[in-house]
Each structure stands twice: as C-alpha cells, then as structure tokens.
Amino acid sequence: MLHLARKAFYPSPPPFPLLHVDTGWKFCDMYTHRARMVADSGMRLITHINPEGLAEGVGPFSHGSNYHTDVMKTQALKQALDAHGFDVVFGGARRDEEKSRAKERVFSFRAPGHRWDPKAQRPELWNLYNTRIAPDETIRVFPISNWTELDIWQYIHAENIPIVPLYLAAKRPVVERAGQLIMVDDVRFPFAPGEQAQMRRVRFRTLGCWPLTAAIDSDADTLEAVIAETFNARSSERQGRLIDSDVPGSMEKKKQEGYF
Amino acid sequence: MRVVLNTKDIASFLDSQRNKPTLRFITCGSVDDGKSTLIGRLLFESKAIFDDQLASLEKDSRQYGTQGEKLDLALLLDGLQAEREQGITIDVAYRFFASEKRRFIVADTPGHDQYTRNMATGASTAELAVILIDARKGVLTQTRRHSRIVAMMGIRHVILAVNKMDLVGFNRETFNAIVADYQSFAHDLGFESVQPIPLSALGGESVLHCSPLMQWYSGQSLMAYLDTVDLSHTSKRQSFRMPVQWVNRPNLDFRGFCGTLAGGLIQVGDAVRVLPSGVQTRIKQVWCGFDEVTQAAQGDAVTLTLVDEVDASRGDVMVAADQPAEVADQFQARLLWMHEHAMVPGRQYLLKLASKEVTATVTDIKYLEDVNSGEHSAAKSLALNEIACVNLSTSAPLVFEPYTTNRVLGSFILIDKRSFETVGAGMLAFALRRASSIHWQAMEVNKQARAVQKLQRPQCIWLTGLSGSGKSTLANLFEKHLLAQGVHTYLLDGDNVRHGLNRDLGFTEEARVENIRRVAEVARLMVDAGLVVLVSLISPFRSEREMARSLFAPGEFTEVFVDTSLAQCETRDVKGLYAKARRGELNNFTGIDSPYEAPITPEVHLPTFGLNPHECVDILMKQINCNLVDQTHSF
C-alpha cells in the first residue's frame, strides 16, 4: 500500500501522513520496520494508542482477544480519526481475506460514529467513486481490494519491496496453544505451569498483535519459497487470526462497530 | 488441476504470472438457478478454497445449508449474516480464482427485480457474463432481464449456462430447445458471442471437465471456455484519452498531469490537446511510477509532462491532437435509477464523469424501458431500478465519448446534492446539438444599467413555507412598503401563476418541480430587468429552492422561511384546504401527505408565532436592503 501510494504520487511524496494505531502488543520486528519505512518515505508518522486502554492495562492475555481488539484497535482507531479529523483513511484490506470483506466497497462509506452498514452501501459502478460526504461521515478506502494474497507476494517480489522479517521462516520461540503456534515475542508471555517455549522453524502469513497472530511451521526463508508456499497453501492466511473466529459473523460485527 | 510449485521453479512461474491476463466476469441468475453453487463449485474445483474455509463451510452447511448432509457451496459466497440467515444474496460479492492461463474476478450478483442496480454494478466492470438458466424452467422473464442489463452495460460476450441438467436426465433435446429459444430472443441485443454450455453445478458436470453423462455435448467445459474465450476488442482502435486526475507539482521545475489512460497509446513527442479548452502542446515525458518510460497504453496509470506551460486541471481530458473527443452540455443517455426517492426531471443532481464533477438535470424522459419485455412507455419520473432514455443537461461542458466507444468517457453517476448518495448511473449515447445552436445574444443594455436607472438593487426575495403560513399576506404587505419607498417591484404568487403560466401543471412531485423552475426563470428575467421580485411559493423541496438560487448571482437571492407550524396553519386554514386534505379530497398536500423540507440556513428566518403581519414586515424591511446607493460596491 505504501509502495503503491509513493509510486502514484512520485515525484511528490504522498500528500497524507501515516497513521499507526498501536496496541503496545505488536511484534518487535514490526516496530523496527515501521521506523525504517518512515525514514525511507520521509512521510510524517502519527501513532495513537488508546490512553484509557493503556491506563486500564488492557492486553490480550489479561482481557481476552475480543475486548483487547475492541478497546485497543477499534476504539483507538476511532479516537485517532476523530482527534485528527481525518475524513478519508486508506487501508490494505482485500476482498479475498474474509467473507464480509468480499462485499465491501473500495470506497467504504462510514456513518457518523464510524459505523459500517453493509445494507446501506453506495453502489459502486465502473471506477467512478462517489467521494462526497457530509460532515462527521468518513470513508475507508481499500485500493487493493481486488488483489489476492498471491498477488501481493508476487508484487513484493517484482518491485523488491522491503518486508518485516517475520514473514520469512526462522527459528523462533513458540508455545502451542489450542493448536495455534504463539510466538513469545517479549517477557509479557504468561507461561502456564510447566509450559515452555520451544524453538521451531516458523513464519507468519499475517501480522497483528503478537499474542493474537499465530505462526505456521515453515521452511520458506526466501521470498521465492514464500511464494511457492503461498501457492501450495491449503489453509487461508486469516486462519492465524484468532479474532476472526471468536464469535459467528465476527468480522462483520467488528466492522460494523468501526474495525478496519 | 492442482499443481505443486517448487521453489526452484519459481522464476519461470513468476514469469508466466506476470503476463497472465485477468478476466472479469459476472454471473446472473435468480435465487434458485444455482448461481452461488456454480461459483462455489468453480472456487472449490480450482482449489481457491482453503481447508479452514472448508471446515467452516461444513459447520455453516449444518447450520444454514439447504443441501442436507452435503456441503452447501452457496454459503461460501453469502458473506453477510442476513444473507446466510435468509438464504439469499443481497449484495455484489467479488471472488477470485486462477487457472494456469488466467486470473478471474467474478462478480456474483443477486437476480431479483429489486436488485437490478446490484447487477448493473457487477456488470459495469465485467467483460463477460455467465447467464444461468434452470434446465427445468427454460428462458424466463428474469433471463431476459439479466440479458438486457448485461447488454446495456456493454458486455459483448455471454455464456449461457444451462444448469441443473441432472434434473432433466441430462437430456439433449431439452438443452437444444432452451438454446434455440434464447438465441431467438438475444438476437437483437448485439452480443458478439453467445456460448451455450449444459452443466450441473451441484454435481460438477461440465464445470471443470466434460462429463460422460453428456457425451452428446461436444463443446468445452465452463472452465475450459473461460480459459480460452477470445475477448480482444473487435471494435476499432481507440485514440489517446486521459482524464486528468491530479496535477503533480513537487517543485517549480516539475509539473506533471496524472491519470489513467482511458484509451489509445501515448508516446514522448506526441501532439496532444487539453479539452475543453482546446489548447495544444506536445508530450515531454511519460512517467510510470518511479520510472520514466517512452510510451504507455490504455489502462496504464501515468504522469505526463508537457513541452509548453498549458493550463490543465483535474476534470480536464488530454486527447490526441488530431482526434479530439467531443465536448457538449446536452446529451441523450440511458439512465438507471438506483434510489428509493424517484428521479424527477428538472431537479439538479451532481454528475461525475471520469474525474469531472458538474451539476446536471434530466430535462426530459424520452421513454421508460421495460427491462423484462424491452417495451417502451412514457413516464414523468423514474423509480428505483427503472431504466429510461433521457435528455440530460449539464452546468458545464463535458468531454465525452459514447459509452459504446469508450466506457470511461461515456459512463457517469448521479449523486444527490443533499444526501450525497449515489442515486443514478448512466451511459451517454450522443450529444444533442442544441447547445451550439442557441447562442446567447450579448446585450448592450444590461442588468446594471437598468438597476442604475431605477436606483435599486435588483434581487429575488423568495418566501417559502407551508400553505397558510402567511406568505402571500406578508408578500403583499411587504410589496406595499417597498412601493411606498419608490422601489420597482413585482410579486409572483404561487396561486396566481397557476391560473396562467402554470395552468397546465398539477400537484405531483414532478409538476411541482416544473412549477418552481418556471417561476424561478421568470423571476430571473425580471431581476435582469432591474426589478425587486417577491416570490411567494410553498416550494417544499430544498433541491428546487437550491436550483432557483443557482439562477441568480451571489447576493441576489434571499430565502425567507415563513415559519408557521403545521398545527397553526391547520388551525387557521384560511382556504379550507387542510380540512379537504384531511378528508382525503386533496392529494399530495404539503404537510399532510407530501413532505415540507424546511430551509436549513435561510437568509431570513421568520417565526411568525406571536407576531402580526406588520411586525413581520418590519423584520423584512430591516433585513433586506433594496437601496442601490449603499451597495454600489457590490456591483
């Protein structure tokens, strides 16, 4: 997304800042990558973390994935958008990721309060996007809606785009819980009695908060190998996203409440 | 089908992928034709469904499925909770899969009458349509509707998928009869190809492979056909067109024009013209992303720099200098209405065509097209999902091409000026030559000269409010006061104009819009003549008051909201109209069975409660200035 935006506006820098809604639980490698991309692009970075959530000490282990996601991501995003008065925000969501996303518009219109009403979406014909909104209404724009996971990896390869190293396989400390491999990214991991991290060769197909994003066993330590693995994959990338399955119609509900 | 990719083969794989074309198609069929099942089958067979998705499909099939113990593939597509619960498809869904030869993007759209707009949406970006027919039912009204919409949206290639062959014993004659029936109907729709395929989405026959159960069928399977169908444009090659999306000015030395080529090729050195201004120059550089290139083709997103410093901005269109596009402000178009609130001729909407946004009005509905039968009929307004041939007038000239020549420069959407919802979608057919044949006669004695002669500020004072709110009483009294001060006035009263100028109009929404348009035009002429014009008209709709306002120069139009509550108006009921309306003897009566949209920011808000007419007029006299001397600087 960032690469596409820089390309689209080149030689000008993209005429908008970067916004990171931080939860305090992202992988260390993601923070490093963020710093690098900000330096490379010369774009302004705004970070926002929900101050109430922070004060309350909200985290995925102590408060559960659903509450954590709601407070630290959905609510935090809404706070950040309101605080800066952004009326349009770009996101990298794709229609192949999840069923309710398949029905979302490229220009996804949000009512006041950032609510998404899947039944009241504007018809989107040709490539004519209606960008008109009333005060308090906002738009989430998903320029790569029609890309697939495989498209993304091929594009990264073709354009030589820097990625977070976690996408490539390496020996990492993981704990297996309910069939999912959770990486121990920092000291906050609450080991159960007798539980121990084991070193396994793993990588990630999707990245979010580290306790909520499961790794997969993999030997794919090069981009080429990742592409081969993605092509041969028998499970979807969001399988490792624990929040997608916490309740039925989960993503649709989260999106209605304002989740990206 | 499934090929395992090894890391060592990746280079050749990536090469083959880079040139892999994408085919976008739409599937049309009604609830029971098995459309979702067919797409589910395609995804399933092309391994675009992952194991975990399959696992949740098994779970969902048990909860919502209609196939007993079997997997209900339709559930893969119905992504919204309401769809799963009701077993219907509500919205357009986009799905992705690939074969070794092509990538596919499928738009899955619901088939019912009330979802015509969704089907049009899915078809707008598709090159091919798969039209499903239930073999037991044959060509139905809905088949014809789907085909007409698909043809209207410019799709030239159709696959006629005769589904549920298993339920007619894979019978050849049944299939042939349906195909013959369809072809005789579709003959007039202008498709370049119609490929009939007998299949069973449920069992997978003819989906990926031809089935031994239909050995009489010698054609390709659906997948094989999708893989090989030739979609190269048989129409003549397009000329260079690029709507300017953004002007890129990182520094004083670089001024680039960004956009996506809507047609043709562009090379460094090519002569181009900027429309509508018509200024000509040459291409200095072509940028594609971070790279400077020598040429670009249709579909490429580029930044162009020019040899000369010419003026161009968003909404302008760059065209080949020797093959410019047309520029016009009056059109004939096909319009699909997509909103519950009907389209009324005369009402203003925002129109977006490529990167240009203007104000537009439908001046005339030529005829309504019945999407089921293809028959034409007369209409005064356009309801949700209706399609009509209309005349269209825009506030500024548009650079365009007929939709059949160029989808980008021939398609537009209409946006409601107040709610900003997308309410209509249209396809331009041709320009009406009226714009160039009626020239404005330049007048030497102008409004200002007439105003100076009368020593006053010509203007329009527009009183709006419910019937019986006191508009006419106030307007009369106000005019007397102005006359006493030597102001040259005229009063256009809503009731009075209906005896003459607007005698032919009734009280439907369309007629009211036309009523207001005529009064506003007359008021404009009178203001041009130097008069202070008072208009006393219920004018219940905001959009028409805005339309009236748009006819006048800034500061020339004063909206006065005579704010008397419905209860008070009804209590007074000077003309006995409310009583009549309540008895059901008057239809479309404002405040009773037709809405009144109160002004949000009128220049003068006049709450009448507790005031007598003289006190009201005093307020008007204080707030409205007709004196030229004080305001000379405003000319």
Interface residues (C-beta under 8 A of the other chain):
Chain A: K7 A8 F9 Y10 P11 S12 P13 R95 D96 E98 K99 S100 R101 A102 K103 P118 K119 Q121 R122 P123 E124 L125 W126 N127 L128 N130 R132 I133 A134 S145 N146 T148 L150 Q154 H157 A158 A220 T222 E224 A225 I227 A228 F231 N232 A233 R234 S235 S236 Q239 S245 P248 G249 E252
Chain B: V4 L5 N6 T7 D9 I10 A11 F13 L14 Q17 R18 F50 D51 D52 Q53 S56 L76 L77 D78 G79 L80 Q81 A82 R84 I90 D91 V92 A93 Y94 R95 F96 A98 I105 R117 N118 A120 T121 S124 T125 N248 R249 P250 F254 G256 C258 W287 G289 F290 A301 T303 M338 L350 K352 L353 A354 R407 V408 S411 F412 I413 I415 S419 F420 E421 T422 A425
